[in-house]
Every structure is written in C-alpha cells, then in structure tokens.
Amino acid sequence: MKIIEENYVNWEDQSLHQDVPSITPYLIPDKQVAPIILVIPGGGYGHRAYHEGEPVAKWLNQNGIHACVLRYQVAPISKQETIAQAQQAIQLIKKKKKDWSMNDQNKVGVLGFSAGGHLAAVVSNHYTESGGYSSRPDFQILCYPVITMGEFTHEGSKANLLGKNPNQQLIDQYSCEKIVHEDTPPTFIWSTANDQSVLSLNSLKYTEALQRCHIPYELHIYQDGRHGLGLAEEHPNTMDWKNACIRWLTAFITESEED
C-alpha cells in the first residue's frame, strides 16, 4: 500500500484499522532551505497518539523546521507493511522536495516517540531504494523510544509488532540495538529515568550500539517524567529536551553545510 499526501487529517475521528497511511505536511511559507522532519507518533503499535503528532509538527514550524506527520497503520497490520509505510514516507518527502520549492540542501530526518521511536530507529538502519530515492534519513531524533524487543522491552509494542511468542531470530531482527551499522545516521535521543513503561535502558542500549559503530549521538536522560510526555509542556525540567534538540539539530545542519 502506497503512502499518500493529505492536506488535513482529522486525528480525533480516525479509525485505527481502516484508515489509509498518509503524510500530512506542515510547511513554512517562504522558507526553502530548512530541515524536513517526518514525525512518527507513538502508541505501542496499537494506536497513534495525537499529542505526539500535529502539536510536534507545529512546534517544529515555530523553530523554522518543516514537518510531515506520518499516519501509519497499526496492529493487526503486518510489521513489514508498517515499516514499508515509514520508508515510503521518507522517499515521498524526498521526491516532493522539488514540488515544495526545496532542494538537496534540505536534510530529511525522522522524529519518533515511544513505539514511533522504534519505527524511526528501524528505518534509520534498514533502507530501500525506489525511483532513485533512498529511504535513509539524514538524522534521527528518538523520544523515550522502544528500542529492544528482548529484555527491558515494552511488552505491548512487542506483542503488537511481532505477535505472541516470537522466536529469538525475530526478536533480534527487530531489536534496534542489534541492527546499528556504520551508516546509521547521527542521533539525538532522550528519555526519563523514572519512565516505568519504556525503561531508559532502551536508550542506553541504543547509544551503546551507536558508540561501538562510531555514530555521532547526543543522549539526555532526565530525572523526572512519566511515559508519553510528548512536548513535556507541564514538566519544566524535562521540557528542556526541546531546546537541547534544536541546539543539536542546528549544529548538525551547520556541520553538514561545511562538509
């Protein structure tokens, strides 16, 4: 199933299992050269969290960054289909850059929350090619992500993605700390120490793998904050992730332009 572009998505009324996968662009008028970020909401691969979609895209716009929100299908859709939808979304954004009066200077990244962070990490390590466009993002931003399908996983995400009682080969295949390689893109990642749903050990596992492969990354583990904070507007200390993320992204873009 191919990804389509929509101008508006009514998130509040959408069906979980009968909707069409799509991207909704949030573009900044008269700003050509700026990053474009594919926002991937979480929801344990069982639903999609509104507060991790459109509000995040609007926050990115406020910081001079173009955004597209991915509406991907969830369980009982197959894992291969879900991943393909995210890969196709990245390719579609790259293809549409010309229509959006952009050029190759516009870096394309992914930003995912929770299970959406897992999906972002998967597509940051597994790529496809179609029509001359690679699905590899230029950078990844992972927010309290589900990383592993092994010990310390989020059981709901694991069950929705892999089904009941997956074998070890399948667990390893979808444990993102096991699929990092030398071409994995630079990474910004954050979580909270007292997140009881998706333990911060997930983030630590991933950054350990990034370190071993010499991939640039920045990691923040904040002391306080429940799971699913999104923009964390009600948590003064944890909401600093947004400032840290923008600083990191600005530095990444500057370094890319100098290379």
C-alpha positions in Angstrom: 0.0 0.0 0.0 1.5 3.3 -1.0 1.7 6.4 1.2 -0.4 9.4 0.0 -0.1 13.0 0.8 -3.0 14.7 2.7 -3.5 18.3 3.5 -5.5 17.6 6.6 -6.1 14.6 8.9 -8.8 14.5 11.5 -6.9 12.6 14.1 -9.7 12.7 16.7 -12.1 10.7 14.5 -9.8 8.3 12.6 -10.4 4.6 12.6 -7.5 2.5 13.9 -7.6 -0.2 11.4 -9.4 1.1 8.3 -7.5 4.4 7.6 -5.2 4.9 4.7 -1.5 5.5 5.5 -0.5 9.1 4.7 1.7 12.0 5.4 0.4 15.4 6.3 2.8 18.2 5.5 3.3 21.3 7.7 5.5 23.5 5.6 6.8 27.0 6.4 5.9 29.5 3.7 8.8 31.3 2.0 11.4 29.2 3.8 13.1 26.9 1.3 16.3 25.8 2.9 15.4 24.1 6.2 15.3 20.6 7.5 12.2 18.5 6.9 11.3 16.1 9.7 8.9 13.1 9.4 7.1 13.0 12.8 6.1 9.4 13.9 3.7 9.3 16.9 3.8 6.5 19.4 1.0 4.3 20.6 2.5 0.9 21.2 1.8 -0.2 17.6 -1.8 -0.3 18.6 -2.9 3.3 18.1 -1.3 6.7 17.3 -1.1 9.4 19.9 -2.4 12.7 18.7 -0.2 14.8 21.1 2.9 13.3 19.5 1.8 14.3 16.0 0.4 17.6 15.0 1.5 19.6 18.1 5.0 18.4 17.5 4.9 19.4 13.8 3.7 22.9 14.8 6.4 23.2 17.4 9.0 22.3 14.7 7.5 25.0 12.4 7.9 27.6 15.2 11.6 26.7 15.2 12.0 27.1 11.5 11.7 23.4 10.6 9.4 21.9 8.0 7.5 18.8 9.2 5.3 16.0 7.9 3.2 13.8 10.3 3.1 10.1 9.4 -0.2 8.3 9.8 0.9 4.7 9.7 -1.3 1.6 10.1 -1.1 -0.3 13.4 -1.9 -3.9 14.6 -3.3 -6.1 13.2 -1.4 -4.8 10.1 1.8 -6.7 9.4 5.2 -5.4 10.7 6.5 -5.4 7.2 3.7 -3.2 6.0 4.1 -0.7 8.9 7.9 -0.4 8.2 7.4 -0.1 4.5 4.9 2.8 5.1 7.6 4.7 7.0 10.2 4.0 4.4 7.9 5.1 1.6 7.0 8.3 3.5 10.7 9.3 3.6 11.0 8.6 -0.1 7.9 10.6 -0.9 9.2 13.6 1.1 12.5 13.4 -0.9 10.5 13.2 -4.1 8.2 16.1 -3.2 11.0 18.5 -2.3 11.1 19.9 -5.8 7.3 20.5 -5.8 7.7 22.2 -2.4 10.4 24.5 -3.9 13.2 22.9 -2.0 16.5 21.3 -3.0 19.2 18.8 -1.8 20.2 21.2 0.9 17.0 20.3 2.8 18.0 17.5 5.1 15.3 14.9 5.8 15.1 13.4 9.3 12.8 11.3 11.4 11.5 12.1 14.9 9.6 9.3 16.7 8.1 8.9 20.1 7.9 5.6 22.1 6.9 2.9 19.6 7.2 5.6 16.9 10.8 5.9 18.1 11.2 2.2 17.5 9.8 2.6 14.0 12.1 5.6 13.4 15.1 3.6 14.5 14.2 0.7 12.3 14.0 2.9 9.2 17.2 4.6 10.2 19.0 1.3 9.9 17.1 -0.6 7.1 16.8 1.2 3.8 15.1 0.7 0.5 15.5 2.4 -2.9 12.6 3.4 -5.2 12.6 5.7 -8.2 16.1 6.9 -7.3 15.2 7.9 -3.8 16.6 6.2 -0.7 14.6 5.7 2.4 17.6 6.5 4.6 17.0 9.6 6.7 19.8 12.1 7.3 19.3 12.1 11.0 17.1 10.6 13.7 15.5 12.0 16.8 14.2 9.4 19.3 12.0 10.4 22.2 11.7 7.8 25.0 11.9 5.2 22.3 11.2 1.5 22.5 14.5 0.1 21.2 14.8 -3.6 22.2 12.4 -6.5 21.7 14.4 -8.5 24.2 14.9 -7.8 27.9 13.6 -4.5 29.0 11.2 -4.2 26.0 7.8 -2.7 26.1 5.6 -5.8 26.0 2.6 -4.2 24.4 4.7 -2.8 21.5 6.4 -6.2 21.1 3.2 -8.1 21.0 1.5 -5.8 18.5 4.5 -5.8 16.2 5.8 -9.3 16.5 2.8 -11.2 17.7 2.6 -13.6 20.6 5.7 -15.8 21.4 8.0 -14.6 18.6 11.2 -16.7 18.2 14.6 -15.4 19.0 15.5 -14.7 15.4 12.5 -12.3 15.1 13.3 -10.7 18.4 16.9 -10.0 17.4 15.8 -8.8 13.9 13.6 -6.0 15.4 15.9 -5.1 18.4 17.3 -1.9 17.1 20.5 -2.1 19.3 21.4 -5.1 17.2 21.0 -3.5 13.8 23.1 -0.4 14.1 25.8 -0.2 11.5 28.5 2.2 10.2 26.0 4.1 8.0 23.3 4.7 10.7 22.6 8.4 10.8 23.5 10.8 13.6 21.1 10.6 16.5 19.5 12.7 19.2 17.8 10.6 21.9 16.2 11.3 25.2 14.1 9.6 27.9 13.4 9.9 31.6 14.9 7.8 34.5 11.5 7.1 36.1 9.6 6.1 33.0 8.1 2.8 34.1 6.6 1.9 30.7 9.6 2.1 28.4 12.7 2.0 30.6 15.6 4.4 29.8 17.7 1.3 29.5 16.3 1.1 25.9 18.0 4.4 25.1 21.2 3.3 26.8 21.3 0.1 24.8 20.9 2.1 21.6 23.6 4.6 22.4 26.0 1.8 23.3 25.5 0.4 19.9 26.0 3.8 18.3 29.2 4.3 20.3 30.6 0.9 19.0 29.9 1.9 15.4 31.3 5.4 15.9 28.0 7.1 15.1 27.6 10.7 16.4 24.9 11.0 19.0 23.6 13.1 21.9 21.8 11.4 24.8 19.7 13.1 27.6 18.1 11.1 30.4 16.0 13.4 32.6 15.3 12.5 36.2 11.5 13.1 36.2 8.7 12.4 33.8 6.2 9.7 33.1 6.0 7.9 29.8 4.4 9.7 26.9 5.2 13.3 27.7 5.3 14.5 24.1 6.4 18.1 24.2 6.5 17.9 28.1 4.9 21.3 28.5 3.9 20.6 32.1 7.4 19.4 33.1 9.8 22.4 33.4 13.0 20.4 33.7 12.1 17.7 31.1 10.8 20.1 28.6 14.4 21.2 28.1 14.6 18.3 25.7 13.2 20.7 23.0 15.9 23.3 23.5 18.6 20.6 23.5 17.2 19.0 20.4 17.1 22.3 18.5 20.7 23.1 19.5 21.8 19.7 18.4 19.9 19.9 15.1 21.3 23.4 14.4 24.8 22.2 15.0 24.3 19.1 12.8 22.9 21.2 9.9 25.8 23.7 10.2 28.4 20.9 10.1 26.7 19.3 7.1 26.8 22.6 5.2 30.5 22.9 6.0 31.4 19.4 4.7 
